[in-house]
Amino acid sequence: MYGQRQTVTAADAPAAIGPYSHAVRAAGELLFCSGQIPLDPATGELVGESAGEQARRCLDNLRAVCVAAGTTLERAVRLTIYMTDLERFGEVNKVCAEFFPDDPPARATVGVAALPRGAQVEIDAVVALSEDGAAAPPPAGTWPPTGAPVPPAPSPAARPGQVYHLELRHFPRNLCRFNLSAEELHATVLGPWAADRPFELGELKWDPRQARLTVLEGPRLAPGDLTMGRGWGVAKRRSREVTERVLAAAVQTPSRGPGG
């Protein structure tokens, strides 16, 4: 760490293939993520036949870097996408729409002659940390770097005055719930999700193996905040994502079956 600059290494992202860090946190406000190509974190091999598949892997890798730094990819303020074939831009654009359904970041797409390892797509990102400059506690062994003290994980219960907001997404379906207590969140989604068990919510059936879950912790939203379809956008601006934390807590507190 030099002054207001701190490097980030993510255990769940592919290892760097050159003299660069996964990301650098600057001045406690922004995270500058190095470009990710579609490498499998476990094997280090290039994955994805199409530009869309490769873009998805790039964004998944960037998400892992953000989690390691204590933030989320949804807080991205800018993406730069590099492509060897701009004729396939539609595929990549569709994947980006899935990752950023609301309030997408600024973005630039650049056509290039070639990318490392023969990739078709590379994506980098600049990501905001929390509004007060404090990031969500990361998993042990990622950020801070090895040797630095790792803060203890917070309690799975919301802080006083805070509630939970959730979004379930399985294209083309989307469902949001707001102002949930910790108990309501667990009973509604986290219990079956942690047990990898399909469940019903909003008259729809959701499968944890196919759907995407996002959980935010923040202040209670007033009825006026939820009108005109603005609820999730308001929740994202006022809250922080805690999906990984609450799911980890749910795994340690499995739901009881019928009869207790």
C-alpha positions in Angstrom: 0.0 0.0 0.0 1.4 3.4 -1.0 -0.4 6.4 0.4 -4.0 6.3 -0.7 -3.4 3.4 -3.1 -4.0 -0.3 -2.2 -3.8 -3.3 -4.4 -6.5 -6.1 -4.4 -6.0 -9.8 -5.1 -9.1 -11.9 -5.6 -8.9 -15.7 -4.8 -12.0 -16.4 -6.9 -10.7 -14.6 -10.1 -8.2 -16.0 -12.5 -4.6 -15.4 -11.5 -2.9 -12.4 -13.1 -1.0 -13.4 -16.3 1.3 -10.4 -16.2 2.8 -7.7 -13.9 -0.5 -6.2 -12.8 -2.9 -6.4 -9.8 -6.5 -7.5 -10.1 -7.5 -4.1 -9.0 -6.3 -1.0 -7.1 -8.4 0.8 -4.5 -7.7 4.6 -4.7 -8.5 7.2 -2.0 -11.1 5.1 -0.4 -13.7 5.9 -3.1 -13.0 4.1 -6.3 -11.8 0.7 -7.3 -9.9 0.4 -10.6 -10.2 -3.1 -12.0 -7.7 -4.5 -14.5 -9.2 -5.9 -17.7 -10.5 -9.5 -17.4 -10.5 -11.9 -20.3 -12.7 -15.0 -20.2 -10.4 -17.3 -18.2 -11.8 -20.0 -15.9 -10.5 -19.2 -12.4 -10.0 -22.9 -11.6 -8.1 -24.0 -14.7 -6.7 -20.7 -16.1 -8.0 -21.8 -19.5 -9.9 -19.6 -22.0 -13.7 -20.5 -21.9 -16.7 -19.6 -24.1 -17.2 -20.2 -27.8 -19.2 -17.0 -28.5 -18.5 -13.4 -27.7 -21.6 -13.4 -25.4 -20.3 -16.3 -23.4 -16.9 -14.8 -23.2 -18.4 -11.5 -22.0 -20.3 -13.3 -19.3 -17.1 -14.9 -18.0 -15.3 -11.6 -18.1 -18.1 -10.0 -16.0 -18.2 -12.9 -13.6 -14.4 -12.5 -13.1 -14.8 -8.8 -12.5 -17.6 -9.5 -10.0 -15.2 -11.8 -8.0 -12.6 -9.0 -8.0 -15.2 -6.5 -6.7 -16.3 -8.9 -3.9 -12.6 -9.4 -2.9 -12.3 -5.6 -2.6 -15.5 -5.4 -0.5 -17.8 -3.9 -3.1 -20.0 -5.2 -5.9 -20.0 -5.0 -9.7 -23.4 -3.3 -9.6 -21.5 -0.2 -8.2 -19.5 0.1 -11.5 -19.4 3.6 -12.7 -17.7 2.8 -16.0 -16.9 -0.3 -18.2 -14.6 -0.5 -21.1 -15.2 -3.4 -23.5 -12.6 -4.5 -26.0 -13.7 -6.7 -28.9 -11.9 -8.3 -31.8 -15.2 -8.5 -33.8 -17.6 -5.6 -33.4 -20.2 -7.5 -35.5 -20.8 -9.5 -32.4 -21.5 -6.5 -30.3 -25.2 -7.4 -29.9 -24.3 -10.6 -28.0 -22.2 -8.7 -25.6 -24.7 -5.9 -25.2 -27.4 -8.5 -24.2 -25.2 -10.0 -21.5 -24.4 -6.5 -20.1 -28.2 -5.8 -19.9 -28.5 -9.0 -17.7 -25.8 -7.8 -15.4 -27.0 -4.2 -15.2 -30.8 -4.2 -15.6 -31.1 -0.9 -13.8 -28.9 2.2 -13.6 -26.2 0.8 -15.9 -22.7 2.3 -15.7 -21.1 4.5 -18.3 -19.5 2.4 -21.0 -17.2 2.5 -24.0 -16.7 -0.3 -26.6 -13.5 -0.5 -28.6 -12.6 -2.7 -31.6 -9.1 -4.1 -31.4 -7.0 -6.3 -33.6 -6.2 -9.0 -31.0 -6.5 -9.7 -27.3 -4.4 -11.8 -24.9 -4.7 -15.6 -25.2 -6.8 -15.3 -28.3 -9.8 -13.9 -26.4 -12.7 -12.3 -28.3 -13.6 -10.0 -25.4 -11.9 -8.2 -22.5 -13.6 -5.9 -20.0 -12.3 -3.6 -17.4 -14.1 -1.5 -14.8 -14.0 1.4 -12.5 -16.2 0.7 -9.4 -17.5 2.9 -6.6 -17.1 1.8 -3.0 -19.7 2.5 -0.4 -21.0 6.1 -0.1 -19.0 6.7 3.1 -15.9 5.1 1.6 -16.2 2.0 3.8 -16.5 -1.2 1.8 -18.4 -4.3 2.8 -16.2 -6.8 4.7 -14.6 -9.2 2.1 -14.0 -12.9 2.5 -10.9 -13.9 4.5 -7.8 -14.3 2.4 -8.7 -11.9 -0.4 -8.6 -8.2 0.5 -6.7 -6.9 2.4 -3.7 -8.7 1.0 -2.1 -11.7 2.7 -0.6 -10.6 6.0 -2.9 -7.7 6.6 -5.5 -8.0 9.4 -8.9 -9.1 8.1 -11.9 -7.5 9.8 -14.4 -9.9 11.4 -17.6 -10.6 9.5 -20.6 -8.6 10.7 -23.6 -10.2 12.3 -26.2 -11.6 9.7 -28.9 -9.4 11.4 -29.5 -6.0 9.9 -28.1 -3.0 11.8 -30.6 -1.0 13.9 -32.9 0.9 11.7 -31.9 -1.1 8.6 -33.9 -3.6 6.6 -33.4 -5.8 3.6 -34.5 -5.5 0.0 -34.2 -8.3 -2.5 -34.3 -8.9 -6.2 -34.8 -12.2 -8.0 -34.0 -12.4 -11.7 -34.3 -15.2 -14.2 -34.6 -13.7 -17.6 -37.2 -12.5 -18.6 -38.7 -12.6 -15.1 -37.9 -10.1 -12.4 -39.2 -9.8 -8.8 -38.4 -7.4 -6.0 -39.4 -7.3 -2.3 -38.7 -4.4 0.0 -38.4 -3.6 3.7 -37.9 -7.2 4.9 -36.7 -8.1 8.4 -33.9 -10.6 8.8 -36.5 -13.2 9.8 -38.7 -12.5 6.8 -35.7 -12.5 4.4 -34.7 -16.0 5.7 -38.2 -17.4 5.6 -38.9 -15.9 2.1 -35.8 -16.7 0.2 -32.6 -17.5 2.1 -33.7 -20.7 3.7 -34.6 -22.5 0.5 -31.8 -20.8 -1.4 -29.2 -22.1 1.0 -30.7 -25.6 0.8 -30.6 -25.4 -3.1 -34.3 -26.0 -3.1 -36.8 -24.5 -5.6 -39.4 -22.2 -3.9 -42.4 -20.0 -4.8 -42.6 -16.3 -4.4 -44.8 -13.8 -6.2 -46.8 -16.7 -7.7 -43.6 -17.7 -9.6 -41.3 -20.7 -9.0 -37.6 -19.9 -8.6 -34.7 -22.3 -8.8 -31.5 -21.3 -7.0 -29.5 -23.0 -9.7 -30.9 -20.8 -12.4 -32.1 -17.6 -10.9 -29.9 -14.7 -9.7 -30.4 -13.3 -6.2 -29.3 -9.8 -5.0 -29.9 -8.7 -1.4 -29.4 -5.1 -0.2 -29.2 -3.8 3.4 -30.3 -0.2 3.9 -32.9 2.1 5.3 -36.6 1.4 5.1 -38.2 2.8 1.9 -41.3 4.9 2.2 -44.3 4.1 0.0 -43.5 7.1 -2.3 -40.1 5.5 -3.0 -41.7 2.4 -4.4 -44.1 4.0 -7.0 -43.6 4.2 -10.8 -41.2 1.2 -10.7 -38.5 3.2 -8.9 -38.1 1.0 -5.9 -35.1 -1.1 -6.8 -33.2 1.9 -8.2 -33.9 3.8 -5.0 -32.8 0.8 -2.9 -29.6 0.4 -4.8 -28.7 4.1 -4.3 -29.4 4.1 -0.6 -28.2 0.6 0.4 -25.2 -1.8 0.1 -25.2 -5.3 -1.3 -24.9 -8.0 1.3 -25.8 -11.1 -0.8 -22.7 -13.1 0.0 -22.8 -12.3 3.7 -26.4 -13.3 4.3 -26.2 -16.4 2.2 -23.2 -17.5 4.2 -25.1 -17.0 7.4 -28.1 -18.9 6.0 -26.0 -21.9 5.2 -25.0 -22.0 8.9 -28.6 -21.7 9.9 -30.6 -24.1 7.7 -34.4 -23.9 7.5 -36.4 -26.3 9.5 -38.7 -28.7 7.6 -42.4 -29.1 8.2 -43.1 -29.8 11.9 -39.9 -28.0 13.0 
